[in-house]
Amino acid sequence: MKEIREVRGSSQGLNVTLNEAVSRGNFKGVKIGHDDIPVSHLQYADDTLVFGEWSLPNAKNLMRIFKCVQNAYGLKINHLKTKSYGVGVRNDEIERLANRIGVSPGFLPFTYLRLSVGVNMKKIVCWNGIVEKMKKN
């Protein structure tokens, strides 16, 4: 899931609620790296990226969490800008899940904070845009 717009500092409420949902087992995040570091969400400025196990029940629980946060903290979620991305998931599955939970499907690669997400960063060509931006500054 991607991109939830913050309203009146409510991102802290979303952070607390997501952490609590993960600790209670109501939402399953992902584990990354060799050390299986658990990650459920990252927040930057007014955006939140949520990472979760790919399943309809998990996605539905996430939408319930969003609804609770919206009611409790006044968070306005723009469903037109909210997207569901799948890693290692077929495009038709991404579209089906996104439609079931009322968000837009998103496909890899995509750009976030002017960086490509979902590309192989071991390839030199993938760094060209970043190098060019650094040269301009």
C-alpha positions in Angstrom: 0.0 0.0 0.0 1.3 3.4 -0.7 0.7 7.1 -0.1 -1.6 8.2 2.7 -1.8 12.0 3.0 -1.4 13.4 6.5 -3.8 15.9 8.0 -3.1 17.9 11.2 -0.3 15.7 12.6 -2.4 12.5 12.4 0.5 10.5 11.0 1.7 9.9 14.6 -1.7 8.3 15.3 -1.3 6.1 12.2 2.2 5.1 13.4 1.0 4.2 16.9 -2.1 2.3 15.5 -0.1 0.3 13.0 2.5 -0.6 15.6 -0.2 -1.8 17.9 -2.0 -3.8 15.1 1.3 -5.6 14.3 2.0 -6.4 17.9 -1.5 -7.9 18.4 -1.2 -9.8 15.1 -4.0 -7.9 13.4 -1.6 -6.8 10.6 1.3 -8.8 9.3 4.2 -6.8 8.0 7.2 -8.2 6.1 10.7 -9.3 7.2 13.7 -8.0 5.2 17.3 -8.8 4.9 19.4 -11.7 6.2 18.4 -10.8 9.8 14.7 -10.9 9.0 14.1 -7.3 10.3 10.4 -6.8 10.7 9.0 -3.8 8.8 5.3 -2.8 8.6 5.6 0.9 7.5 7.8 3.8 6.8 6.8 7.4 7.1 8.4 10.4 5.4 6.9 13.9 5.6 3.2 13.5 4.7 3.5 10.0 3.1 3.3 6.6 4.6 4.4 3.4 2.9 2.9 0.2 4.4 4.5 -3.2 3.8 2.5 -6.3 4.5 2.1 -9.9 3.8 0.3 -10.4 0.5 -3.2 -11.7 1.4 -6.7 -10.4 1.1 -7.3 -10.8 4.9 -4.2 -8.7 5.7 -5.2 -6.1 3.1 -8.8 -5.9 4.5 -7.4 -5.5 8.0 -5.2 -2.7 6.8 -8.2 -0.9 5.4 -10.0 -1.4 8.7 -7.0 0.1 10.5 -7.1 3.1 8.1 -10.8 3.6 8.9 -10.2 3.5 12.6 -7.4 6.0 12.3 -9.6 8.2 10.1 -12.3 8.2 12.7 -10.0 8.6 15.7 -7.5 11.2 14.4 -9.3 12.8 11.5 -6.9 11.3 9.0 -8.1 11.8 5.5 -7.1 9.0 3.2 -7.3 9.8 -0.5 -8.2 6.4 -2.0 -7.5 7.8 -5.5 -3.8 8.2 -4.5 -3.6 5.1 -2.4 -2.0 2.2 -4.3 -1.4 -1.5 -3.8 1.9 -2.9 -5.1 2.9 -6.5 -5.2 6.4 -7.9 -5.2 6.6 -11.2 -7.0 2.9 -11.0 -7.6 1.2 -11.2 -11.1 -0.4 -8.0 -12.3 -3.8 -9.5 -12.5 -3.6 -10.4 -8.8 -2.5 -6.9 -7.9 -5.5 -5.5 -9.8 -7.9 -8.0 -8.2 -6.7 -7.2 -4.6 -6.7 -3.4 -5.3 -10.3 -3.6 -6.6 -11.4 -5.7 -3.6 -10.1 -3.1 -1.1 -11.0 0.0 -3.0 -7.6 1.4 -4.0 -5.7 1.7 -7.3 -3.4 -1.0 -8.5 0.3 -0.1 -8.7 3.0 -1.8 -10.7 6.8 -2.0 -10.4 8.9 -0.1 -11.0 7.5 3.2 -9.7 9.1 6.4 -8.6 9.0 7.6 -5.0 10.9 10.7 -3.8 12.4 10.8 -7.3 13.9 7.4 -7.0 13.0 4.2 -8.9 11.6 1.5 -6.7 11.5 -2.0 -7.9 14.5 -1.9 -10.2 17.8 -3.7 -9.9 20.1 -1.1 -8.2 23.1 -3.3 -9.0 22.9 -2.1 -12.6 24.9 1.1 -13.1 22.3 2.5 -15.5 19.8 2.6 -12.6 22.0 5.2 -10.7 22.2 7.6 -13.7 19.3 9.7 -12.6 20.6 10.0 -9.0 24.1 10.9 -10.3 22.7 13.6 -12.5 20.7 15.1 -9.7 23.8 15.2 -7.5 25.8 16.9 -10.2 23.2 19.6 -10.5 23.4 20.3 -6.7 
